[in-house]
Amino acid sequence: MARIVRVSIAQLDAVVPGATFDEKQRRNRRMIAHALEEAGKRKSDLVLFGEYANLHHRAWSNKKNEYVPDPIPGSFTRMVSRHARSFRMNVAMPMLGVWNGVRSNYVVLFDRTGTIAGCYQKTHPTEGEQEKGMVPGNALPVFPLDCCTVGIMTCMDIEYPEVAQVLMLHGAEILLFPHVQTGWSEADWEVRYRARAIDTGLCLVSACYGYPEGEWQPGRMIGRSGVVGRDGLIVADMGRGIGILTHDIDLGKTRVTQFFFETKNDRSTAVQASRRPELYGDLTADEFRTRALKKIRKNKNRMRHG
């Protein structure tokens, strides 16, 4: 039986023009409002933006004072809420924010009434993000919306297959992947997000940033916001440009595979049923992480002192 979820992905400008910080921020907010309106006109069930959507410089500024968080809730989230309510759509808005007094990299989920339905805190912020005051999250929740249950992996989170696996185990039906990846090693990132879909038997929805026609070149934002199917095939791809991609995902069609068993089963169920958790304890043992951190700190000190 068909169960269609219409997903729209906003691939906003990687570079927001303007003479001052405030001017760029205002222009970026207008771009977001326009994208929400366009997604609403397409009768979207769920809209996803790229990582740090509320910052005009995305993740590129070397100026620490330009990482200005928006309060959650606050004027920015109220603007998003109005559009979610007006067009009766769910919105996943990645942003630098302060929620319950904690500054971090969040994805705020709004339901069709404009109510904040959940707030995911990035669990694997980079060293640079943490130096800018972003606190790592300590949970991998899933969020039930009226159209589907979503799990979220923000940028660096996708490096760890365990994240997607945990979200699958908790009942995610779609994986959301907002990020700010660049294009030096495009195959590297494409393999990752396609692999996460295969690992879990779930569709993955990716959102990044783009450029006007003809301006993209290697080393810039990767663009290519889109949808990866349950078998790892890319079923929708925005390319390098700027705009809104809309795609219908049928959650009624699961990935059926023989996999580990003699009979054919839904891939997600088969993966869960054939796991052997008793073998994977080393993945959660802190000794290996501690050992690796010592190596990194030793190397950092060596570089610092020549």
C-alpha positions in Angstrom: 0.0 0.0 0.0 1.4 3.4 -1.0 2.4 5.8 1.7 3.8 8.9 0.0 5.9 11.5 1.8 6.6 14.6 -0.3 10.0 15.9 0.6 11.5 19.2 -0.5 15.2 20.1 0.0 16.3 23.7 -0.1 19.7 24.1 -1.7 20.4 27.7 -0.8 23.3 30.0 -1.9 26.7 29.0 -0.6 27.7 32.6 -0.7 25.3 35.3 0.5 26.2 38.8 -0.8 26.1 41.9 1.3 28.3 44.7 2.7 27.9 43.9 6.4 27.3 41.0 8.7 23.8 42.2 9.5 22.9 42.8 5.8 24.0 39.3 4.9 22.0 37.8 7.8 18.9 39.6 6.7 19.3 38.6 3.1 19.8 35.0 4.2 16.7 35.0 6.3 14.7 36.3 3.2 16.1 33.5 1.2 15.0 31.0 3.8 11.5 32.5 3.9 11.3 32.4 0.0 12.4 28.7 0.0 9.8 27.8 2.7 7.1 29.5 0.6 8.1 27.6 -2.6 8.2 24.3 -0.7 4.8 25.1 0.7 3.3 25.8 -2.7 4.5 22.4 -3.8 2.4 20.9 -0.9 5.5 19.4 0.8 5.1 17.1 3.8 8.6 17.7 5.0 11.3 20.4 4.2 15.0 20.1 4.9 17.7 22.8 4.8 21.5 22.6 4.9 23.6 22.7 8.0 23.9 26.1 9.7 21.0 27.5 7.6 20.6 30.5 9.9 24.2 31.7 9.3 24.9 33.5 6.0 28.5 32.2 6.0 27.4 28.6 6.6 30.5 27.1 8.2 33.3 29.0 6.5 34.0 32.1 8.6 37.3 32.4 10.4 35.8 35.1 12.6 34.6 33.6 15.9 32.4 36.6 16.5 30.4 35.8 13.4 29.1 32.5 14.9 26.1 34.2 16.4 23.5 31.7 17.7 19.8 32.3 17.5 17.7 31.5 20.6 15.4 28.5 20.4 12.7 29.7 20.5 13.3 33.2 19.1 12.6 35.5 16.2 14.2 33.1 13.7 12.3 30.0 14.8 9.1 32.1 15.0 9.6 33.0 11.3 10.0 29.3 10.4 7.1 28.4 12.6 4.8 30.8 10.8 5.6 29.2 7.4 5.2 25.7 8.7 1.8 26.6 10.1 0.7 28.6 7.0 1.5 25.8 4.6 0.7 22.9 6.9 4.2 21.3 6.5 6.9 19.8 8.7 10.2 21.6 8.6 13.7 20.4 9.6 15.8 23.6 10.2 19.5 23.2 11.0 20.9 26.1 12.9 23.5 27.4 15.4 21.4 28.0 18.4 20.9 28.1 22.2 18.3 25.7 23.4 17.7 25.2 27.2 20.7 27.3 27.8 23.1 25.1 25.7 24.9 26.5 22.6 25.3 23.9 19.9 24.6 22.8 16.3 20.9 21.9 16.2 18.3 20.7 13.8 14.9 22.1 15.0 11.9 20.2 13.9 8.6 22.0 13.4 5.3 20.1 12.8 2.4 21.3 10.6 1.0 23.5 13.4 4.3 25.4 13.6 5.1 23.8 17.0 8.6 22.8 17.8 8.3 19.0 17.8 11.9 18.2 18.6 15.5 19.4 18.6 18.5 17.3 17.6 21.9 18.3 18.9 24.8 17.2 16.7 26.6 14.4 18.5 29.9 14.6 16.6 30.9 18.3 16.2 34.4 18.9 14.9 37.2 20.2 17.0 36.8 23.6 15.4 33.1 23.7 16.2 33.8 22.8 19.8 36.4 25.5 20.0 33.6 27.9 19.0 31.6 26.8 22.0 29.4 24.1 20.4 28.5 21.4 22.9 28.2 17.8 21.6 24.8 16.1 22.0 24.6 12.8 23.9 21.6 11.2 22.4 20.4 9.8 19.0 16.7 10.2 19.2 14.1 9.7 16.4 11.3 12.1 15.9 7.7 10.9 15.0 6.0 13.4 12.6 2.6 12.9 11.2 4.0 11.7 7.8 7.0 9.7 9.0 9.5 9.1 11.7 12.9 10.7 11.0 16.4 10.3 12.4 19.0 12.9 11.9 22.7 12.8 11.1 24.4 16.2 10.9 27.5 16.4 8.7 30.3 14.7 10.7 27.8 12.3 12.3 27.6 10.3 9.0 31.3 9.3 9.4 30.1 6.7 12.0 28.0 3.8 10.6 26.8 3.2 14.2 24.7 6.4 14.1 22.5 5.3 11.2 22.2 1.8 12.7 21.0 3.2 16.1 18.5 5.5 14.3 17.2 2.5 12.4 16.9 0.4 15.6 14.9 3.2 17.2 12.4 3.2 14.3 13.6 5.9 11.9 11.9 5.6 8.5 13.9 8.4 6.8 17.4 9.6 7.5 18.0 13.3 7.3 21.5 14.5 6.5 22.1 18.3 6.5 25.8 19.1 5.9 28.4 21.6 4.5 30.6 19.2 2.6 33.1 20.5 0.0 33.9 18.8 -3.3 37.6 17.8 -3.0 36.7 14.2 -2.3 33.2 13.9 -3.7 33.3 10.1 -4.1 34.3 9.8 -0.5 31.1 11.5 0.7 28.8 10.0 -1.9 30.0 6.5 -0.8 29.2 7.3 2.8 25.7 8.5 2.4 24.8 5.8 -0.1 26.3 3.2 2.3 24.2 4.4 5.2 21.1 3.8 3.1 22.3 0.3 2.3 23.3 -0.4 5.9 19.8 0.4 7.1 17.4 -0.2 4.2 16.2 3.4 4.7 16.0 6.4 2.3 18.4 9.2 3.1 17.7 12.9 2.3 20.7 15.1 2.0 20.9 18.9 2.0 23.9 21.2 1.2 24.5 24.5 -0.6 24.9 25.6 -4.2 26.2 28.3 -6.7 24.9 30.2 -9.7 25.3 28.3 -12.9 28.9 28.0 -14.0 30.5 29.2 -10.7 31.1 25.8 -9.1 34.6 24.3 -9.0 36.4 21.6 -7.0 37.0 22.6 -3.4 33.7 24.5 -3.0 30.5 23.3 -1.4 29.5 20.0 -2.9 25.9 20.9 -3.6 24.1 17.8 -4.8 21.3 17.9 -2.3 19.0 14.9 -3.0 17.5 11.6 -2.1 19.3 8.2 -1.8 17.0 5.2 -2.2 16.9 2.2 0.1 19.3 0.3 -2.2 21.9 3.1 -2.3 21.0 4.5 -5.7 20.7 8.2 -6.0 17.0 8.8 -7.0 17.1 12.6 -7.0 20.0 15.1 -7.3 19.9 18.9 -7.2 23.3 19.2 -8.9 25.5 22.3 -8.1 22.8 25.0 -8.5 20.5 26.9 -6.2 16.9 26.0 -5.8 14.4 23.6 -4.3 14.3 19.9 -5.1 11.0 18.0 -4.5 10.7 14.2 -4.5 8.0 11.8 -3.4 9.2 8.9 -1.2 6.9 5.9 -0.9 7.3 4.5 2.6 5.0 1.7 1.6 7.7 0.2 -0.6 10.4 -1.3 1.6 13.7 -2.8 0.3 13.0 -6.5 0.2 16.1 -8.8 0.2 17.0 -12.3 1.0 20.0 -11.1 2.9 21.0 -13.4 5.9 17.8 -15.5 5.8 16.4 -18.1 3.3 13.2 -16.1 2.9 12.9 -12.6 1.6 12.4 -9.9 4.2 12.3 -6.1 4.7 16.0 -5.1 4.7 15.7 -3.1 7.9 14.1 -5.9 9.8 16.5 -8.5 8.4 19.5 -6.4 9.5 18.2 -6.0 13.0 17.3 -9.7 13.3 20.8 -11.0 12.2 22.9 -8.6 14.3 25.2 -10.1 17.0 25.6 -7.3 19.6 27.8 -9.5 21.8 30.6 -9.1 19.2 30.5 -5.3 19.0 31.5 -4.4 22.5 34.8 -2.9 21.4 32.9 -0.2 19.6 31.7 1.2 22.9 34.9 0.6 24.9 36.4 3.9 25.9 39.9 2.6 26.1 40.3 2.7 22.3 39.0 6.3 22.0 41.3 7.4 24.9 44.3 5.8 23.2 43.5 7.5 19.9 43.1 10.9 21.6 46.5 10.5 23.2 48.1 10.0 19.8 46.3 13.0 18.4 47.3 15.3 21.3 50.9 14.1 21.1 51.0 14.8 17.3 49.4 18.3 18.0 52.1 19.1 20.5 54.8 17.9 18.2 53.5 20.2 15.4 53.2 23.1 17.8 56.8 22.9 19.0 58.3 22.1 15.6 
